Amino acid sequence: MIRTRAAAVLVAVAALAVPGGLIAASTAASAATPSCGPGCVEPFSHEWGHNELMDAIGGGLGFQHQRLILFRASHDDAAEDFTFAFEGSVPTAVSVGLLAPIMLLHYAADSAFEVEYSPFGVDSDLCVGTWPSNSPQPGWRLRLEPCGVGPWTVWIVDHFGTDGNSPGFGTVISGTTRVFSHPLVWTYPPNASPFDIPRPSVLVEPLATFSFGQHPDSQQWGSRFGVIP
């Protein structure tokens, strides 16, 4: 499968309102480093806002199993440099074996994508994922894993800005999901803060819904893009 990262493709993805929905959620022009430029994106949670961005703890060029946290936004922190890699529609991802056919039951109209760690704009071939397994467990940490190997680094955004999500935010669903009533989604842990030491990891947890139909802010995500001032 050809993985595309160009800015023009990001615009095309935005038109699909799936991973691009996260891009469209940007509240300011803002990629982590100037070297990464306008093609980079930085996910953030609705709970903590766009000044606390996804960060590969310890930075560097990236290594397998490196934990992902939220950390203050900075224009010189390459650990916050990520790029979207559009993997095509969910049916396309299924056809090449990257997703299981069961995903077509609920997400056939959606698109699949990976989020690659790209410090200073350099592709690392490591993507946001969970421990490599077709059966991830609730509470598993988000971490860097080799891109394009299996569904544990593939993500889907469904109902962006609707169906329990605030405008400009969506829930990011794991490509390994099998329980569709409560799919595993990116989650910032409860009672945790980006300022805690040690830094809490971003997790995957079953999607929750309050009685009034809204998903928790800790499970809704947007993204900044461009260069952080």
Secondary structure by P-SEA (a helix, b strand, c coil): ccccccaaaaaaaaaacaaaaaaacccccccccccccccbbbbbbccccccccccccccccccccbbbbbbcccccccccbbbbbbcccaaaaaaacccccccccccccbbbbbbbbccccccccccccccccccccccbbbbbcccccccccbbbbcccccccccccbbbbbbcccccccccccccccccccccccccccbbbccccccccccccccccccccccccc
